[in-house]
């Protein structure tokens, strides 16, 4: 009887390890999917700054703004 109890304990242990590994991988992929949104807002900020400094014209600004979205 003691052998079956230990086997059950090991089974629970490995199930927990696998679940934690799956959750970790899922979290890593979710954090990567957020980055493109951050890059888009950063690109818009850079574009706004370039327009404010006079580096680009209004026409260039409008064209680049459409490219970002």
GUPA-968627 format. One record per atom (N, C-alpha, C, CB): atom name; x, y, z; residue number from 1; residue in three letters. Coordinates in pm, whole numbers, plus 50000, padded with zeros to 5 digits. Glycine has a CB too. Example, Ala and Ser with C-alpha at 12.3 -4.5 7.8 and 13.67 -1.06 7.14 Angstrom:
GUPA-968627
+-------+-------+-------+-------+-----+--------+
| atome |     x |     y |     z | num | residu |
+-------+-------+-------+-------+-----+--------+
|     N | 51319 | 49431 | 50780 |   1 |    ALA |
|    CA | 51230 | 49550 | 50780 |   1 |    ALA |
|     C | 51320 | 49670 | 50780 |   1 |    ALA |
|    CB | 51131 | 49553 | 50905 |   1 |    ALA |
|     N | 51285 | 49775 | 50708 |   2 |    SER |
|    CA | 51367 | 49894 | 50714 |   2 |    SER |
|     C | 51290 | 50003 | 50787 |   2 |    SER |
|    CB | 51408 | 49940 | 50572 |   2 |    SER |
+-------+-------+-------+-------+-----+--------+
//
This chain:
GUPA-968627
+-------+-------+-------+-------+-----+--------+
| atome |     x |     y |     z | num | residu |
+-------+-------+-------+-------+-----+--------+
|     N | 50082 | 49881 | 50000 |   1 |    UNK |
|    CA | 50000 | 50000 | 50000 |   1 |    UNK |
|     C | 50087 | 50126 | 50000 |   1 |    UNK |
|    CB | 49906 | 49999 | 50121 |   1 |    UNK |
|     N | 50199 | 50123 | 50064 |   2 |    UNK |
|    CA | 50285 | 50241 | 50070 |   2 |    UNK |
|     C | 50336 | 50277 | 49931 |   2 |    UNK |
|    CB | 50402 | 50216 | 50166 |   2 |    UNK |
|     N | 50363 | 50179 | 49847 |   3 |    UNK |
|    CA | 50413 | 50204 | 49713 |   3 |    UNK |
|     C | 50314 | 50279 | 49628 |   3 |    UNK |
|    CB | 50449 | 50075 | 49646 |   3 |    UNK |
|     N | 50185 | 50245 | 49639 |   4 |    UNK |
|    CA | 50083 | 50314 | 49560 |   4 |    UNK |
|     C | 50066 | 50459 | 49605 |   4 |    UNK |
|    CB | 49949 | 50240 | 49570 |   4 |    UNK |
|     N | 50080 | 50485 | 49732 |   5 |    UNK |
|    CA | 50071 | 50621 | 49784 |   5 |    UNK |
|     C | 50184 | 50708 | 49732 |   5 |    UNK |
|    CB | 50072 | 50620 | 49936 |   5 |    UNK |
|     N | 50301 | 50654 | 49726 |   6 |    UNK |
|    CA | 50415 | 50731 | 49677 |   6 |    UNK |
|     C | 50403 | 50755 | 49526 |   6 |    UNK |
|    CB | 50546 | 50658 | 49708 |   6 |    UNK |
|     N | 50350 | 50656 | 49455 |   7 |    UNK |
|    CA | 50331 | 50673 | 49310 |   7 |    UNK |
|     C | 50228 | 50783 | 49284 |   7 |    UNK |
|    CB | 50286 | 50540 | 49244 |   7 |    UNK |
|     N | 50123 | 50786 | 49364 |   8 |    UNK |
|    CA | 50022 | 50891 | 49350 |   8 |    UNK |
|     C | 50079 | 51028 | 49380 |   8 |    UNK |
|    CB | 49904 | 50864 | 49442 |   8 |    UNK |
|     N | 50164 | 51035 | 49481 |   9 |    UNK |
|    CA | 50229 | 51162 | 49516 |   9 |    UNK |
|     C | 50320 | 51210 | 49404 |   9 |    UNK |
|    CB | 50309 | 51146 | 49644 |   9 |    UNK |
|     N | 50394 | 51118 | 49344 |  10 |    UNK |
|    CA | 50482 | 51156 | 49232 |  10 |    UNK |
|     C | 50400 | 51201 | 49112 |  10 |    UNK |
|    CB | 50573 | 51038 | 49193 |  10 |    UNK |
|     N | 50286 | 51136 | 49090 |  11 |    UNK |
|    CA | 50199 | 51175 | 48979 |  11 |    UNK |
|     C | 50148 | 51318 | 49000 |  11 |    UNK |
|    CB | 50081 | 51077 | 48967 |  11 |    UNK |
|     N | 50104 | 51350 | 49119 |  12 |    UNK |
|    CA | 50057 | 51485 | 49150 |  12 |    UNK |
|     C | 50171 | 51585 | 49133 |  12 |    UNK |
|    CB | 50000 | 51492 | 49293 |  12 |    UNK |
|     N | 50290 | 51549 | 49178 |  13 |    UNK |
|    CA | 50406 | 51636 | 49165 |  13 |    UNK |
|     C | 50433 | 51670 | 49019 |  13 |    UNK |
|    CB | 50530 | 51570 | 49227 |  13 |    UNK |
|     N | 50435 | 51569 | 48931 |  14 |    UNK |
|    CA | 50464 | 51593 | 48790 |  14 |    UNK |
|     C | 50351 | 51667 | 48720 |  14 |    UNK |
|    CB | 50490 | 51462 | 48720 |  14 |    UNK |
|     N | 50229 | 51646 | 48761 |  15 |    UNK |
|    CA | 50117 | 51721 | 48703 |  15 |    UNK |
|     C | 50133 | 51869 | 48737 |  15 |    UNK |
|    CB | 49981 | 51667 | 48754 |  15 |    UNK |
|     N | 50170 | 51899 | 48860 |  16 |    UNK |
|    CA | 50190 | 52039 | 48901 |  16 |    UNK |
|     C | 50304 | 52101 | 48823 |  16 |    UNK |
|    CB | 50218 | 52047 | 49053 |  16 |    UNK |
|     N | 50414 | 52029 | 48806 |  17 |    UNK |
|    CA | 50529 | 52080 | 48730 |  17 |    UNK |
|     C | 50489 | 52110 | 48586 |  17 |    UNK |
|    CB | 50646 | 51979 | 48733 |  17 |    UNK |
|     N | 50414 | 52021 | 48523 |  18 |    UNK |
|    CA | 50372 | 52040 | 48384 |  18 |    UNK |
|     C | 50279 | 52160 | 48372 |  18 |    UNK |
|    CB | 50304 | 51914 | 48330 |  18 |    UNK |
|     N | 50184 | 52173 | 48463 |  19 |    UNK |
|    CA | 50091 | 52286 | 48460 |  19 |    UNK |
|     C | 50167 | 52417 | 48476 |  19 |    UNK |
|    CB | 49984 | 52273 | 48572 |  19 |    UNK |
|     N | 50262 | 52422 | 48568 |  20 |    UNK |
|    CA | 50341 | 52544 | 48586 |  20 |    UNK |
|     C | 50423 | 52577 | 48461 |  20 |    UNK |
|    CB | 50434 | 52529 | 48706 |  20 |    UNK |
|     N | 50478 | 52476 | 48396 |  21 |    UNK |
|    CA | 50556 | 52498 | 48274 |  21 |    UNK |
|     C | 50467 | 52553 | 48163 |  21 |    UNK |
|    CB | 50624 | 52367 | 48228 |  21 |    UNK |
|     N | 50347 | 52498 | 48149 |  22 |    UNK |
|    CA | 50254 | 52546 | 48047 |  22 |    UNK |
|     C | 50214 | 52691 | 48074 |  22 |    UNK |
|    CB | 50129 | 52457 | 48041 |  22 |    UNK |
|     N | 50186 | 52724 | 48199 |  23 |    UNK |
|    CA | 50149 | 52861 | 48234 |  23 |    UNK |
|     C | 50265 | 52958 | 48207 |  23 |    UNK |
|    CB | 50108 | 52868 | 48382 |  23 |    UNK |
|     N | 50387 | 52915 | 48235 |  24 |    UNK |
|    CA | 50503 | 52999 | 48210 |  24 |    UNK |
|     C | 50520 | 53027 | 48062 |  24 |    UNK |
|    CB | 50630 | 52934 | 48266 |  24 |    UNK |
|     N | 50508 | 52924 | 47979 |  25 |    UNK |
|    CA | 50521 | 52941 | 47834 |  25 |    UNK |
|     C | 50409 | 53031 | 47782 |  25 |    UNK |
|    CB | 50519 | 52804 | 47762 |  25 |    UNK |
|     N | 50288 | 53010 | 47831 |  26 |    UNK |
|    CA | 50175 | 53094 | 47789 |  26 |    UNK |
|     C | 50200 | 53240 | 47824 |  26 |    UNK |
|    CB | 50044 | 53045 | 47856 |  26 |    UNK |
|     N | 50251 | 53267 | 47941 |  27 |    UNK |
|    CA | 50279 | 53404 | 47983 |  27 |    UNK |
|     C | 50387 | 53468 | 47897 |  27 |    UNK |
|    CB | 50322 | 53407 | 48131 |  27 |    UNK |
|     N | 50488 | 53390 | 47860 |  28 |    UNK |
|    CA | 50594 | 53444 | 47774 |  28 |    UNK |
|     C | 50540 | 53484 | 47638 |  28 |    UNK |
|    CB | 50706 | 53342 | 47758 |  28 |    UNK |
|     N | 50451 | 53403 | 47581 |  29 |    UNK |
|    CA | 50393 | 53437 | 47452 |  29 |    UNK |
|     C | 50298 | 53554 | 47462 |  29 |    UNK |
|    CB | 50322 | 53318 | 47393 |  29 |    UNK |
|     N | 50224 | 53567 | 47570 |  30 |    UNK |
|    CA | 50133 | 53680 | 47587 |  30 |    UNK |
|     C | 50210 | 53810 | 47601 |  30 |    UNK |
|    CB | 50044 | 53658 | 47709 |  30 |    UNK |
|     N | 50324 | 53810 | 47669 |  31 |    UNK |
|    CA | 50400 | 53933 | 47684 |  31 |    UNK |
|     C | 50460 | 53977 | 47551 |  31 |    UNK |
|    CB | 50511 | 53915 | 47789 |  31 |    UNK |
|     N | 50492 | 53884 | 47462 |  32 |    UNK |
|    CA | 50543 | 53920 | 47331 |  32 |    UNK |
|     C | 50436 | 53979 | 47242 |  32 |    UNK |
|    CB | 50604 | 53799 | 47264 |  32 |    UNK |
|     N | 50312 | 53937 | 47259 |  33 |    UNK |
|    CA | 50206 | 53989 | 47173 |  33 |    UNK |
|     C | 50171 | 54132 | 47207 |  33 |    UNK |
|    CB | 50083 | 53901 | 47185 |  33 |    UNK |
|     N | 50211 | 54182 | 47320 |  34 |    UNK |
|    CA | 50182 | 54320 | 47359 |  34 |    UNK |
|     C | 50280 | 54416 | 47291 |  34 |    UNK |
|    CB | 50189 | 54336 | 47512 |  34 |    UNK |
|     N | 50397 | 54374 | 47261 |  35 |    UNK |
|    CA | 50500 | 54463 | 47209 |  35 |    UNK |
|     C | 50464 | 54537 | 47081 |  35 |    UNK |
|    CB | 50622 | 54386 | 47185 |  35 |    UNK |
|     N | 50398 | 54475 | 46982 |  36 |    UNK |
|    CA | 50367 | 54554 | 46862 |  36 |    UNK |
|     C | 50281 | 54676 | 46892 |  36 |    UNK |
|    CB | 50296 | 54467 | 46760 |  36 |    UNK |
|     N | 50190 | 54667 | 46985 |  37 |    UNK |
|    CA | 50109 | 54783 | 47021 |  37 |    UNK |
|     C | 50197 | 54892 | 47080 |  37 |    UNK |
|    CB | 49998 | 54744 | 47122 |  37 |    UNK |
|     N | 50292 | 54853 | 47163 |  38 |    UNK |
|    CA | 50384 | 54951 | 47222 |  38 |    UNK |
|     C | 50467 | 55017 | 47113 |  38 |    UNK |
|    CB | 50475 | 54885 | 47326 |  38 |    UNK |
|     N | 50513 | 54938 | 47016 |  39 |    UNK |
|    CA | 50593 | 54993 | 46907 |  39 |    UNK |
|     C | 50513 | 55090 | 46823 |  39 |    UNK |
|    CB | 50648 | 54882 | 46820 |  39 |    UNK |
|     N | 50385 | 55062 | 46801 |  40 |    UNK |
|    CA | 50302 | 55151 | 46722 |  40 |    UNK |
|     C | 50285 | 55285 | 46792 |  40 |    UNK |
|    CB | 50165 | 55087 | 46695 |  40 |    UNK |
|     N | 50260 | 55284 | 46921 |  41 |    UNK |
|    CA | 50246 | 55410 | 46993 |  41 |    UNK |
|     C | 50379 | 55485 | 46998 |  41 |    UNK |
|    CB | 50194 | 55387 | 47136 |  41 |    UNK |
|     N | 50487 | 55414 | 47008 |  42 |    UNK |
|    CA | 50618 | 55476 | 47006 |  42 |    UNK |
|     C | 50645 | 55540 | 46870 |  42 |    UNK |
|    CB | 50727 | 55374 | 47040 |  42 |    UNK |
|     N | 50607 | 55471 | 46764 |  43 |    UNK |
|    CA | 50626 | 55526 | 46630 |  43 |    UNK |
|     C | 50545 | 55654 | 46613 |  43 |    UNK |
|    CB | 50585 | 55422 | 46523 |  43 |    UNK |
|     N | 50424 | 55656 | 46667 |  44 |    UNK |
|    CA | 50340 | 55776 | 46657 |  44 |    UNK |
|     C | 50403 | 55891 | 46737 |  44 |    UNK |
|    CB | 50196 | 55747 | 46707 |  44 |    UNK |
|     N | 50457 | 55859 | 46853 |  45 |    UNK |
|    CA | 50522 | 55963 | 46933 |  45 |    UNK |
|     C | 50642 | 56022 | 46860 |  45 |    UNK |
|    CB | 50566 | 55905 | 47069 |  45 |    UNK |
|     N | 50720 | 55935 | 46798 |  46 |    UNK |
|    CA | 50837 | 55981 | 46723 |  46 |    UNK |
|     C | 50793 | 56068 | 46606 |  46 |    UNK |
|    CB | 50921 | 55862 | 46673 |  46 |    UNK |
|     N | 50687 | 56024 | 46538 |  47 |    UNK |
|    CA | 50635 | 56101 | 46425 |  47 |    UNK |
|     C | 50586 | 56238 | 46471 |  47 |    UNK |
|    CB | 50522 | 56025 | 46356 |  47 |    UNK |
|     N | 50516 | 56242 | 46581 |  48 |    UNK |
|    CA | 50467 | 56369 | 46636 |  48 |    UNK |
|     C | 50584 | 56462 | 46670 |  48 |    UNK |
|    CB | 50380 | 56345 | 46760 |  48 |    UNK |
|     N | 50688 | 56405 | 46729 |  49 |    UNK |
|    CA | 50804 | 56486 | 46766 |  49 |    UNK |
|     C | 50875 | 56541 | 46641 |  49 |    UNK |
|    CB | 50902 | 56403 | 46849 |  49 |    UNK |
|     N | 50887 | 56458 | 46538 |  50 |    UNK |
|    CA | 50953 | 56504 | 46414 |  50 |    UNK |
|     C | 50872 | 56615 | 46349 |  50 |    UNK |
|    CB | 50970 | 56387 | 46315 |  50 |    UNK |
|     N | 50740 | 56602 | 46351 |  51 |    UNK |
|    CA | 50654 | 56707 | 46293 |  51 |    UNK |
|     C | 50664 | 56836 | 46376 |  51 |    UNK |
|    CB | 50507 | 56659 | 46286 |  51 |    UNK |
|     N | 50665 | 56821 | 46507 |  52 |    UNK |
|    CA | 50674 | 56939 | 46595 |  52 |    UNK |
|     C | 50807 | 57012 | 46577 |  52 |    UNK |
|    CB | 50657 | 56897 | 46741 |  52 |    UNK |
|     N | 50915 | 56938 | 46550 |  53 |    UNK |
|    CA | 51045 | 57001 | 46529 |  53 |    UNK |
|     C | 51060 | 57060 | 46389 |  53 |    UNK |
|    CB | 51156 | 56901 | 46555 |  53 |    UNK |
|     N | 50964 | 57031 | 46300 |  54 |    UNK |
|    CA | 50971 | 57082 | 46164 |  54 |    UNK |
|     C | 51055 | 56997 | 46072 |  54 |    UNK |
|    CB | 51024 | 57222 | 46165 |  54 |    UNK |
|     N | 51087 | 56875 | 46110 |  55 |    UNK |
|    CA | 51170 | 56788 | 46026 |  55 |    UNK |
|     C | 51092 | 56735 | 45906 |  55 |    UNK |
|    CB | 51223 | 56672 | 46109 |  55 |    UNK |
|     N | 50960 | 56726 | 45918 |  56 |    UNK |
|    CA | 50877 | 56675 | 45808 |  56 |    UNK |
|     C | 50761 | 56772 | 45784 |  56 |    UNK |
|    CB | 50824 | 56532 | 45839 |  56 |    UNK |
|     N | 50710 | 56769 | 45662 |  57 |    UNK |
|    CA | 50597 | 56857 | 45629 |  57 |    UNK |
|     C | 50466 | 56793 | 45674 |  57 |    UNK |
|    CB | 50594 | 56886 | 45476 |  57 |    UNK |
|     N | 50358 | 56871 | 45662 |  58 |    UNK |
|    CA | 50227 | 56820 | 45702 |  58 |    UNK |
|     C | 50185 | 56704 | 45611 |  58 |    UNK |
|    CB | 50122 | 56933 | 45697 |  58 |    UNK |
|     N | 50215 | 56713 | 45483 |  59 |    UNK |
|    CA | 50181 | 56605 | 45390 |  59 |    UNK |
|     C | 50257 | 56477 | 45426 |  59 |    UNK |
|    CB | 50213 | 56647 | 45245 |  59 |    UNK |
|     N | 50385 | 56492 | 45455 |  60 |    UNK |
|    CA | 50464 | 56375 | 45496 |  60 |    UNK |
|     C | 50410 | 56317 | 45626 |  60 |    UNK |
|    CB | 50613 | 56413 | 45512 |  60 |    UNK |
|     N | 50374 | 56404 | 45718 |  61 |    UNK |
|    CA | 50319 | 56361 | 45846 |  61 |    UNK |
|     C | 50191 | 56279 | 45825 |  61 |    UNK |
|    CB | 50290 | 56483 | 45936 |  61 |    UNK |
|     N | 50099 | 56332 | 45745 |  62 |    UNK |
|    CA | 49973 | 56262 | 45720 |  62 |    UNK |
|     C | 49997 | 56127 | 45653 |  62 |    UNK |
|    CB | 49881 | 56348 | 45633 |  62 |    UNK |
|     N | 50089 | 56121 | 45556 |  63 |    UNK |
|    CA | 50116 | 55996 | 45487 |  63 |    UNK |
|     C | 50178 | 55893 | 45582 |  63 |    UNK |
|    CB | 50210 | 56021 | 45369 |  63 |    UNK |
|     N | 50273 | 55937 | 45662 |  64 |    UNK |
|    CA | 50336 | 55846 | 45757 |  64 |    UNK |
|     C | 50238 | 55801 | 45866 |  64 |    UNK |
|    CB | 50459 | 55913 | 45820 |  64 |    UNK |
|     N | 50151 | 55890 | 45906 |  65 |    UNK |
|    CA | 50052 | 55855 | 46007 |  65 |    UNK |
|     C | 49959 | 55744 | 45957 |  65 |    UNK |
|    CB | 49970 | 55979 | 46046 |  65 |    UNK |
|     N | 49920 | 55753 | 45829 |  66 |    UNK |
|    CA | 49836 | 55647 | 45771 |  66 |    UNK |
|     C | 49913 | 55515 | 45765 |  66 |    UNK |
|    CB | 49787 | 55686 | 45631 |  66 |    UNK |
|     N | 50042 | 55521 | 45737 |  67 |    UNK |
|    CA | 50125 | 55398 | 45732 |  67 |    UNK |
|     C | 50133 | 55329 | 45867 |  67 |    UNK |
|    CB | 50266 | 55432 | 45683 |  67 |    UNK |
|     N | 50136 | 55408 | 45974 |  68 |    UNK |
|    CA | 50146 | 55351 | 46109 |  68 |    UNK |
|     C | 50020 | 55276 | 46146 |  68 |    UNK |
|    CB | 50173 | 55461 | 46211 |  68 |    UNK |
|     N | 49906 | 55334 | 46111 |  69 |    UNK |
|    CA | 49779 | 55272 | 46148 |  69 |    UNK |
|     C | 49751 | 55164 | 46050 |  69 |    UNK |
|    CB | 49663 | 55374 | 46153 |  69 |    UNK |
+-------+-------+-------+-------+-----+--------+
//
